[in-house]
Amino acid sequence: MSYTKKLSMLILFTSALLFSACGNSPRVKASAPYRPLDLRNQSDEFIRGANDGCETADGNYKKDHNAFNNDFEYNEGWWEGRRNCEGSDRSFLN
């Protein structure tokens, strides 16, 4: 193989390698806009659970295990709070 052909192959291979690095990458999902839960007409236990679930979603694990296992309202509120706050951008609240 001649020097020119080797150089052409090297340039072609290098170009292919460089362009393949610019391929599709997974898109990062933007944070969902935060919408506070509508806690009107909810029980005190639901509200307490929602606050604990939201705090857990923020990385500060908080759960009243006794209430979670025995109080339907607390349990529902905890899950609702966690789902609502998980991945949401609430930085504007601080």
Phi and psi restraints in degrees (range 20) as a CNS / XPLOR table:
assign (resid 1 and name C) (resid 2 and name N)
       (resid 2 and name CA) (resid 2 and name C) 1.0 -76.9 20.0 2
assign (resid 2 and name N) (resid 2 and name CA)
       (resid 2 and name C) (resid 3 and name N) 1.0 160.9 20.0 2
assign (resid 2 and name C) (resid 3 and name N)
       (resid 3 and name CA) (resid 3 and name C) 1.0 -58.0 20.0 2
assign (resid 3 and name N) (resid 3 and name CA)
       (resid 3 and name C) (resid 4 and name N) 1.0 -42.8 20.0 2
assign (resid 3 and name C) (resid 4 and name N)
       (resid 4 and name CA) (resid 4 and name C) 1.0 -63.8 20.0 2
assign (resid 4 and name N) (resid 4 and name CA)
       (resid 4 and name C) (resid 5 and name N) 1.0 -40.8 20.0 2
assign (resid 4 and name C) (resid 5 and name N)
       (resid 5 and name CA) (resid 5 and name C) 1.0 -67.5 20.0 2
assign (resid 5 and name N) (resid 5 and name CA)
       (resid 5 and name C) (resid 6 and name N) 1.0 -40.5 20.0 2
assign (resid 5 and name C) (resid 6 and name N)
       (resid 6 and name CA) (resid 6 and name C) 1.0 -63.2 20.0 2
assign (resid 6 and name N) (resid 6 and name CA)
       (resid 6 and name C) (resid 7 and name N) 1.0 -42.6 20.0 2
assign (resid 6 and name C) (resid 7 and name N)
       (resid 7 and name CA) (resid 7 and name C) 1.0 -64.6 20.0 2
assign (resid 7 and name N) (resid 7 and name CA)
       (resid 7 and name C) (resid 8 and name N) 1.0 -41.5 20.0 2
assign (resid 7 and name C) (resid 8 and name N)
       (resid 8 and name CA) (resid 8 and name C) 1.0 -62.6 20.0 2
assign (resid 8 and name N) (resid 8 and name CA)
       (resid 8 and name C) (resid 9 and name N) 1.0 -42.4 20.0 2
assign (resid 8 and name C) (resid 9 and name N)
       (resid 9 and name CA) (resid 9 and name C) 1.0 -65.1 20.0 2
assign (resid 9 and name N) (resid 9 and name CA)
       (resid 9 and name C) (resid 10 and name N) 1.0 -40.1 20.0 2
assign (resid 9 and name C) (resid 10 and name N)
       (resid 10 and name CA) (resid 10 and name C) 1.0 -64.6 20.0 2
assign (resid 10 and name N) (resid 10 and name CA)
       (resid 10 and name C) (resid 11 and name N) 1.0 -43.5 20.0 2
assign (resid 10 and name C) (resid 11 and name N)
       (resid 11 and name CA) (resid 11 and name C) 1.0 -64.3 20.0 2
assign (resid 11 and name N) (resid 11 and name CA)
       (resid 11 and name C) (resid 12 and name N) 1.0 -42.6 20.0 2
assign (resid 11 and name C) (resid 12 and name N)
       (resid 12 and name CA) (resid 12 and name C) 1.0 -62.7 20.0 2
assign (resid 12 and name N) (resid 12 and name CA)
       (resid 12 and name C) (resid 13 and name N) 1.0 -46.4 20.0 2
assign (resid 12 and name C) (resid 13 and name N)
       (resid 13 and name CA) (resid 13 and name C) 1.0 -63.5 20.0 2
assign (resid 13 and name N) (resid 13 and name CA)
       (resid 13 and name C) (resid 14 and name N) 1.0 -44.2 20.0 2
assign (resid 13 and name C) (resid 14 and name N)
       (resid 14 and name CA) (resid 14 and name C) 1.0 -63.2 20.0 2
assign (resid 14 and name N) (resid 14 and name CA)
       (resid 14 and name C) (resid 15 and name N) 1.0 -42.5 20.0 2
assign (resid 14 and name C) (resid 15 and name N)
       (resid 15 and name CA) (resid 15 and name C) 1.0 -63.1 20.0 2
assign (resid 15 and name N) (resid 15 and name CA)
       (resid 15 and name C) (resid 16 and name N) 1.0 -44.1 20.0 2
assign (resid 15 and name C) (resid 16 and name N)
       (resid 16 and name CA) (resid 16 and name C) 1.0 -62.3 20.0 2
assign (resid 16 and name N) (resid 16 and name CA)
       (resid 16 and name C) (resid 17 and name N) 1.0 -40.3 20.0 2
assign (resid 16 and name C) (resid 17 and name N)
       (resid 17 and name CA) (resid 17 and name C) 1.0 -64.7 20.0 2
assign (resid 17 and name N) (resid 17 and name CA)
       (resid 17 and name C) (resid 18 and name N) 1.0 -43.8 20.0 2
assign (resid 17 and name C) (resid 18 and name N)
       (resid 18 and name CA) (resid 18 and name C) 1.0 -65.8 20.0 2
assign (resid 18 and name N) (resid 18 and name CA)
       (resid 18 and name C) (resid 19 and name N) 1.0 -44.5 20.0 2
assign (resid 18 and name C) (resid 19 and name N)
       (resid 19 and name CA) (resid 19 and name C) 1.0 -70.3 20.0 2
assign (resid 19 and name N) (resid 19 and name CA)
       (resid 19 and name C) (resid 20 and name N) 1.0 -28.4 20.0 2
assign (resid 19 and name C) (resid 20 and name N)
       (resid 20 and name CA) (resid 20 and name C) 1.0 -70.5 20.0 2
assign (resid 20 and name N) (resid 20 and name CA)
       (resid 20 and name C) (resid 21 and name N) 1.0 -23.5 20.0 2
assign (resid 20 and name C) (resid 21 and name N)
       (resid 21 and name CA) (resid 21 and name C) 1.0 -72.3 20.0 2
assign (resid 21 and name N) (resid 21 and name CA)
       (resid 21 and name C) (resid 22 and name N) 1.0 -16.0 20.0 2
assign (resid 21 and name C) (resid 22 and name N)
       (resid 22 and name CA) (resid 22 and name C) 1.0 -97.1 20.0 2
assign (resid 22 and name N) (resid 22 and name CA)
       (resid 22 and name C) (resid 23 and name N) 1.0 19.6 20.0 2
assign (resid 22 and name C) (resid 23 and name N)
       (resid 23 and name CA) (resid 23 and name C) 1.0 -70.0 20.0 2
assign (resid 23 and name N) (resid 23 and name CA)
       (resid 23 and name C) (resid 24 and name N) 1.0 -176.6 20.0 2
assign (resid 23 and name C) (resid 24 and name N)
       (resid 24 and name CA) (resid 24 and name C) 1.0 -67.0 20.0 2
assign (resid 24 and name N) (resid 24 and name CA)
       (resid 24 and name C) (resid 25 and name N) 1.0 131.4 20.0 2
assign (resid 24 and name C) (resid 25 and name N)
       (resid 25 and name CA) (resid 25 and name C) 1.0 -115.0 20.0 2
assign (resid 25 and name N) (resid 25 and name CA)
       (resid 25 and name C) (resid 26 and name N) 1.0 154.8 20.0 2
assign (resid 25 and name C) (resid 26 and name N)
       (resid 26 and name CA) (resid 26 and name C) 1.0 -59.4 20.0 2
assign (resid 26 and name N) (resid 26 and name CA)
       (resid 26 and name C) (resid 27 and name N) 1.0 137.9 20.0 2
assign (resid 26 and name C) (resid 27 and name N)
       (resid 27 and name CA) (resid 27 and name C) 1.0 -80.7 20.0 2
assign (resid 27 and name N) (resid 27 and name CA)
       (resid 27 and name C) (resid 28 and name N) 1.0 139.2 20.0 2
assign (resid 27 and name C) (resid 28 and name N)
       (resid 28 and name CA) (resid 28 and name C) 1.0 -83.9 20.0 2
assign (resid 28 and name N) (resid 28 and name CA)
       (resid 28 and name C) (resid 29 and name N) 1.0 125.8 20.0 2
assign (resid 28 and name C) (resid 29 and name N)
       (resid 29 and name CA) (resid 29 and name C) 1.0 -73.3 20.0 2
assign (resid 29 and name N) (resid 29 and name CA)
       (resid 29 and name C) (resid 30 and name N) 1.0 128.2 20.0 2
assign (resid 29 and name C) (resid 30 and name N)
       (resid 30 and name CA) (resid 30 and name C) 1.0 -69.4 20.0 2
assign (resid 30 and name N) (resid 30 and name CA)
       (resid 30 and name C) (resid 31 and name N) 1.0 149.6 20.0 2
assign (resid 30 and name C) (resid 31 and name N)
       (resid 31 and name CA) (resid 31 and name C) 1.0 -61.3 20.0 2
assign (resid 31 and name N) (resid 31 and name CA)
       (resid 31 and name C) (resid 32 and name N) 1.0 139.9 20.0 2
assign (resid 31 and name C) (resid 32 and name N)
       (resid 32 and name CA) (resid 32 and name C) 1.0 -70.9 20.0 2
assign (resid 32 and name N) (resid 32 and name CA)
       (resid 32 and name C) (resid 33 and name N) 1.0 143.3 20.0 2
assign (resid 32 and name C) (resid 33 and name N)
       (resid 33 and name CA) (resid 33 and name C) 1.0 -63.4 20.0 2
assign (resid 33 and name N) (resid 33 and name CA)
       (resid 33 and name C) (resid 34 and name N) 1.0 139.7 20.0 2
assign (resid 33 and name C) (resid 34 and name N)
       (resid 34 and name CA) (resid 34 and name C) 1.0 -77.7 20.0 2
assign (resid 34 and name N) (resid 34 and name CA)
       (resid 34 and name C) (resid 35 and name N) 1.0 128.9 20.0 2
assign (resid 34 and name C) (resid 35 and name N)
       (resid 35 and name CA) (resid 35 and name C) 1.0 -125.6 20.0 2
assign (resid 35 and name N) (resid 35 and name CA)
       (resid 35 and name C) (resid 36 and name N) 1.0 115.7 20.0 2
assign (resid 35 and name C) (resid 36 and name N)
       (resid 36 and name CA) (resid 36 and name C) 1.0 -58.7 20.0 2
assign (resid 36 and name N) (resid 36 and name CA)
       (resid 36 and name C) (resid 37 and name N) 1.0 147.0 20.0 2
assign (resid 36 and name C) (resid 37 and name N)
       (resid 37 and name CA) (resid 37 and name C) 1.0 -64.7 20.0 2
assign (resid 37 and name N) (resid 37 and name CA)
       (resid 37 and name C) (resid 38 and name N) 1.0 145.8 20.0 2
assign (resid 37 and name C) (resid 38 and name N)
       (resid 38 and name CA) (resid 38 and name C) 1.0 -84.3 20.0 2
assign (resid 38 and name N) (resid 38 and name CA)
       (resid 38 and name C) (resid 39 and name N) 1.0 102.2 20.0 2
assign (resid 38 and name C) (resid 39 and name N)
       (resid 39 and name CA) (resid 39 and name C) 1.0 -97.1 20.0 2
assign (resid 39 and name N) (resid 39 and name CA)
       (resid 39 and name C) (resid 40 and name N) 1.0 7.1 20.0 2
assign (resid 39 and name C) (resid 40 and name N)
       (resid 40 and name CA) (resid 40 and name C) 1.0 -62.9 20.0 2
assign (resid 40 and name N) (resid 40 and name CA)
       (resid 40 and name C) (resid 41 and name N) 1.0 141.3 20.0 2
assign (resid 40 and name C) (resid 41 and name N)
       (resid 41 and name CA) (resid 41 and name C) 1.0 64.5 20.0 2
assign (resid 41 and name N) (resid 41 and name CA)
       (resid 41 and name C) (resid 42 and name N) 1.0 19.1 20.0 2
assign (resid 41 and name C) (resid 42 and name N)
       (resid 42 and name CA) (resid 42 and name C) 1.0 -100.8 20.0 2
assign (resid 42 and name N) (resid 42 and name CA)
       (resid 42 and name C) (resid 43 and name N) 1.0 151.7 20.0 2
assign (resid 42 and name C) (resid 43 and name N)
       (resid 43 and name CA) (resid 43 and name C) 1.0 -71.1 20.0 2
assign (resid 43 and name N) (resid 43 and name CA)
       (resid 43 and name C) (resid 44 and name N) 1.0 161.4 20.0 2
assign (resid 43 and name C) (resid 44 and name N)
       (resid 44 and name CA) (resid 44 and name C) 1.0 -59.8 20.0 2
assign (resid 44 and name N) (resid 44 and name CA)
       (resid 44 and name C) (resid 45 and name N) 1.0 -36.7 20.0 2
assign (resid 44 and name C) (resid 45 and name N)
       (resid 45 and name CA) (resid 45 and name C) 1.0 -68.7 20.0 2
assign (resid 45 and name N) (resid 45 and name CA)
       (resid 45 and name C) (resid 46 and name N) 1.0 -38.9 20.0 2
assign (resid 45 and name C) (resid 46 and name N)
       (resid 46 and name CA) (resid 46 and name C) 1.0 -61.3 20.0 2
assign (resid 46 and name N) (resid 46 and name CA)
       (resid 46 and name C) (resid 47 and name N) 1.0 -45.7 20.0 2
assign (resid 46 and name C) (resid 47 and name N)
       (resid 47 and name CA) (resid 47 and name C) 1.0 -63.6 20.0 2
assign (resid 47 and name N) (resid 47 and name CA)
       (resid 47 and name C) (resid 48 and name N) 1.0 -42.7 20.0 2
assign (resid 47 and name C) (resid 48 and name N)
       (resid 48 and name CA) (resid 48 and name C) 1.0 -63.1 20.0 2
assign (resid 48 and name N) (resid 48 and name CA)
       (resid 48 and name C) (resid 49 and name N) 1.0 -42.4 20.0 2
assign (resid 48 and name C) (resid 49 and name N)
       (resid 49 and name CA) (resid 49 and name C) 1.0 -63.5 20.0 2
assign (resid 49 and name N) (resid 49 and name CA)
       (resid 49 and name C) (resid 50 and name N) 1.0 -42.2 20.0 2
assign (resid 49 and name C) (resid 50 and name N)
       (resid 50 and name CA) (resid 50 and name C) 1.0 -63.1 20.0 2
assign (resid 50 and name N) (resid 50 and name CA)
       (resid 50 and name C) (resid 51 and name N) 1.0 -41.4 20.0 2
assign (resid 50 and name C) (resid 51 and name N)
       (resid 51 and name CA) (resid 51 and name C) 1.0 -64.6 20.0 2
assign (resid 51 and name N) (resid 51 and name CA)
       (resid 51 and name C) (resid 52 and name N) 1.0 -42.4 20.0 2
assign (resid 51 and name C) (resid 52 and name N)
       (resid 52 and name CA) (resid 52 and name C) 1.0 -65.9 20.0 2
assign (resid 52 and name N) (resid 52 and name CA)
       (resid 52 and name C) (resid 53 and name N) 1.0 -40.8 20.0 2
assign (resid 52 and name C) (resid 53 and name N)
       (resid 53 and name CA) (resid 53 and name C) 1.0 -64.7 20.0 2
assign (resid 53 and name N) (resid 53 and name CA)
       (resid 53 and name C) (resid 54 and name N) 1.0 -39.1 20.0 2
assign (resid 53 and name C) (resid 54 and name N)
       (resid 54 and name CA) (resid 54 and name C) 1.0 -66.6 20.0 2
assign (resid 54 and name N) (resid 54 and name CA)
       (resid 54 and name C) (resid 55 and name N) 1.0 -41.6 20.0 2
assign (resid 54 and name C) (resid 55 and name N)
       (resid 55 and name CA) (resid 55 and name C) 1.0 -63.4 20.0 2
assign (resid 55 and name N) (resid 55 and name CA)
       (resid 55 and name C) (resid 56 and name N) 1.0 -37.3 20.0 2
assign (resid 55 and name C) (resid 56 and name N)
       (resid 56 and name CA) (resid 56 and name C) 1.0 -64.1 20.0 2
assign (resid 56 and name N) (resid 56 and name CA)
       (resid 56 and name C) (resid 57 and name N) 1.0 -41.9 20.0 2
assign (resid 56 and name C) (resid 57 and name N)
       (resid 57 and name CA) (resid 57 and name C) 1.0 -62.5 20.0 2
assign (resid 57 and name N) (resid 57 and name CA)
       (resid 57 and name C) (resid 58 and name N) 1.0 -27.7 20.0 2
assign (resid 57 and name C) (resid 58 and name N)
       (resid 58 and name CA) (resid 58 and name C) 1.0 -81.1 20.0 2
assign (resid 58 and name N) (resid 58 and name CA)
       (resid 58 and name C) (resid 59 and name N) 1.0 -1.6 20.0 2
assign (resid 58 and name C) (resid 59 and name N)
       (resid 59 and name CA) (resid 59 and name C) 1.0 100.7 20.0 2
assign (resid 59 and name N) (resid 59 and name CA)
       (resid 59 and name C) (resid 60 and name N) 1.0 1.6 20.0 2
assign (resid 59 and name C) (resid 60 and name N)
       (resid 60 and name CA) (resid 60 and name C) 1.0 -108.4 20.0 2
assign (resid 60 and name N) (resid 60 and name CA)
       (resid 60 and name C) (resid 61 and name N) 1.0 86.1 20.0 2
assign (resid 60 and name C) (resid 61 and name N)
       (resid 61 and name CA) (resid 61 and name C) 1.0 -53.6 20.0 2
assign (resid 61 and name N) (resid 61 and name CA)
       (resid 61 and name C) (resid 62 and name N) 1.0 123.4 20.0 2
assign (resid 61 and name C) (resid 62 and name N)
       (resid 62 and name CA) (resid 62 and name C) 1.0 -145.9 20.0 2
assign (resid 62 and name N) (resid 62 and name CA)
       (resid 62 and name C) (resid 63 and name N) 1.0 121.1 20.0 2
assign (resid 62 and name C) (resid 63 and name N)
       (resid 63 and name CA) (resid 63 and name C) 1.0 -158.6 20.0 2
assign (resid 63 and name N) (resid 63 and name CA)
       (resid 63 and name C) (resid 64 and name N) 1.0 130.7 20.0 2
assign (resid 63 and name C) (resid 64 and name N)
       (resid 64 and name CA) (resid 64 and name C) 1.0 -85.5 20.0 2
assign (resid 64 and name N) (resid 64 and name CA)
       (resid 64 and name C) (resid 65 and name N) 1.0 99.1 20.0 2
assign (resid 64 and name C) (resid 65 and name N)
       (resid 65 and name CA) (resid 65 and name C) 1.0 -61.9 20.0 2
assign (resid 65 and name N) (resid 65 and name CA)
       (resid 65 and name C) (resid 66 and name N) 1.0 -36.6 20.0 2
assign (resid 65 and name C) (resid 66 and name N)
       (resid 66 and name CA) (resid 66 and name C) 1.0 -63.1 20.0 2
assign (resid 66 and name N) (resid 66 and name CA)
       (resid 66 and name C) (resid 67 and name N) 1.0 -48.1 20.0 2
assign (resid 66 and name C) (resid 67 and name N)
       (resid 67 and name CA) (resid 67 and name C) 1.0 -66.4 20.0 2
assign (resid 67 and name N) (resid 67 and name CA)
       (resid 67 and name C) (resid 68 and name N) 1.0 -39.3 20.0 2
assign (resid 67 and name C) (resid 68 and name N)
       (resid 68 and name CA) (resid 68 and name C) 1.0 -60.0 20.0 2
assign (resid 68 and name N) (resid 68 and name CA)
       (resid 68 and name C) (resid 69 and name N) 1.0 -40.1 20.0 2
assign (resid 68 and name C) (resid 69 and name N)
       (resid 69 and name CA) (resid 69 and name C) 1.0 -83.9 20.0 2
assign (resid 69 and name N) (resid 69 and name CA)
       (resid 69 and name C) (resid 70 and name N) 1.0 -21.0 20.0 2
assign (resid 69 and name C) (resid 70 and name N)
       (resid 70 and name CA) (resid 70 and name C) 1.0 -122.1 20.0 2
assign (resid 70 and name N) (resid 70 and name CA)
       (resid 70 and name C) (resid 71 and name N) 1.0 -10.3 20.0 2
assign (resid 70 and name C) (resid 71 and name N)
       (resid 71 and name CA) (resid 71 and name C) 1.0 -121.3 20.0 2
assign (resid 71 and name N) (resid 71 and name CA)
       (resid 71 and name C) (resid 72 and name N) 1.0 108.9 20.0 2
assign (resid 71 and name C) (resid 72 and name N)
       (resid 72 and name CA) (resid 72 and name C) 1.0 -55.9 20.0 2
assign (resid 72 and name N) (resid 72 and name CA)
       (resid 72 and name C) (resid 73 and name N) 1.0 -43.3 20.0 2
assign (resid 72 and name C) (resid 73 and name N)
       (resid 73 and name CA) (resid 73 and name C) 1.0 -63.2 20.0 2
assign (resid 73 and name N) (resid 73 and name CA)
       (resid 73 and name C) (resid 74 and name N) 1.0 -46.0 20.0 2
assign (resid 73 and name C) (resid 74 and name N)
       (resid 74 and name CA) (resid 74 and name C) 1.0 -61.1 20.0 2
assign (resid 74 and name N) (resid 74 and name CA)
       (resid 74 and name C) (resid 75 and name N) 1.0 -46.4 20.0 2
assign (resid 74 and name C) (resid 75 and name N)
       (resid 75 and name CA) (resid 75 and name C) 1.0 -58.7 20.0 2
assign (resid 75 and name N) (resid 75 and name CA)
       (resid 75 and name C) (resid 76 and name N) 1.0 -49.1 20.0 2
assign (resid 75 and name C) (resid 76 and name N)
       (resid 76 and name CA) (resid 76 and name C) 1.0 -62.5 20.0 2
assign (resid 76 and name N) (resid 76 and name CA)
       (resid 76 and name C) (resid 77 and name N) 1.0 -41.6 20.0 2
assign (resid 76 and name C) (resid 77 and name N)
       (resid 77 and name CA) (resid 77 and name C) 1.0 -64.7 20.0 2
assign (resid 77 and name N) (resid 77 and name CA)
       (resid 77 and name C) (resid 78 and name N) 1.0 -40.3 20.0 2
assign (resid 77 and name C) (resid 78 and name N)
       (resid 78 and name CA) (resid 78 and name C) 1.0 -60.6 20.0 2
assign (resid 78 and name N) (resid 78 and name CA)
       (resid 78 and name C) (resid 79 and name N) 1.0 -48.2 20.0 2
assign (resid 78 and name C) (resid 79 and name N)
       (resid 79 and name CA) (resid 79 and name C) 1.0 -65.2 20.0 2
assign (resid 79 and name N) (resid 79 and name CA)
       (resid 79 and name C) (resid 80 and name N) 1.0 -40.5 20.0 2
assign (resid 79 and name C) (resid 80 and name N)
       (resid 80 and name CA) (resid 80 and name C) 1.0 -64.3 20.0 2
assign (resid 80 and name N) (resid 80 and name CA)
       (resid 80 and name C) (resid 81 and name N) 1.0 -43.6 20.0 2
assign (resid 80 and name C) (resid 81 and name N)
       (resid 81 and name CA) (resid 81 and name C) 1.0 -64.0 20.0 2
assign (resid 81 and name N) (resid 81 and name CA)
       (resid 81 and name C) (resid 82 and name N) 1.0 -41.5 20.0 2
assign (resid 81 and name C) (resid 82 and name N)
       (resid 82 and name CA) (resid 82 and name C) 1.0 -65.4 20.0 2
assign (resid 82 and name N) (resid 82 and name CA)
       (resid 82 and name C) (resid 83 and name N) 1.0 -47.3 20.0 2
assign (resid 82 and name C) (resid 83 and name N)
       (resid 83 and name CA) (resid 83 and name C) 1.0 -61.4 20.0 2
assign (resid 83 and name N) (resid 83 and name CA)
       (resid 83 and name C) (resid 84 and name N) 1.0 -40.5 20.0 2
assign (resid 83 and name C) (resid 84 and name N)
       (resid 84 and name CA) (resid 84 and name C) 1.0 -67.3 20.0 2
assign (resid 84 and name N) (resid 84 and name CA)
       (resid 84 and name C) (resid 85 and name N) 1.0 -36.6 20.0 2
assign (resid 84 and name C) (resid 85 and name N)
       (resid 85 and name CA) (resid 85 and name C) 1.0 -94.1 20.0 2
assign (resid 85 and name N) (resid 85 and name CA)
       (resid 85 and name C) (resid 86 and name N) 1.0 -19.4 20.0 2
assign (resid 85 and name C) (resid 86 and name N)
       (resid 86 and name CA) (resid 86 and name C) 1.0 -64.6 20.0 2
assign (resid 86 and name N) (resid 86 and name CA)
       (resid 86 and name C) (resid 87 and name N) 1.0 122.1 20.0 2
assign (resid 86 and name C) (resid 87 and name N)
       (resid 87 and name CA) (resid 87 and name C) 1.0 74.7 20.0 2
assign (resid 87 and name N) (resid 87 and name CA)
       (resid 87 and name C) (resid 88 and name N) 1.0 6.3 20.0 2
assign (resid 87 and name C) (resid 88 and name N)
       (resid 88 and name CA) (resid 88 and name C) 1.0 -90.3 20.0 2
assign (resid 88 and name N) (resid 88 and name CA)
       (resid 88 and name C) (resid 89 and name N) 1.0 143.1 20.0 2
assign (resid 88 and name C) (resid 89 and name N)
       (resid 89 and name CA) (resid 89 and name C) 1.0 -91.2 20.0 2
assign (resid 89 and name N) (resid 89 and name CA)
       (resid 89 and name C) (resid 90 and name N) 1.0 106.7 20.0 2
assign (resid 89 and name C) (resid 90 and name N)
       (resid 90 and name CA) (resid 90 and name C) 1.0 -114.3 20.0 2
assign (resid 90 and name N) (resid 90 and name CA)
       (resid 90 and name C) (resid 91 and name N) 1.0 19.9 20.0 2
assign (resid 90 and name C) (resid 91 and name N)
       (resid 91 and name CA) (resid 91 and name C) 1.0 -61.2 20.0 2
assign (resid 91 and name N) (resid 91 and name CA)
       (resid 91 and name C) (resid 92 and name N) 1.0 -26.5 20.0 2
assign (resid 91 and name C) (resid 92 and name N)
       (resid 92 and name CA) (resid 92 and name C) 1.0 -70.3 20.0 2
assign (resid 92 and name N) (resid 92 and name CA)
       (resid 92 and name C) (resid 93 and name N) 1.0 -14.7 20.0 2
assign (resid 92 and name C) (resid 93 and name N)
       (resid 93 and name CA) (resid 93 and name C) 1.0 -80.1 20.0 2
assign (resid 93 and name N) (resid 93 and name CA)
       (resid 93 and name C) (resid 94 and name N) 1.0 -20.7 20.0 2
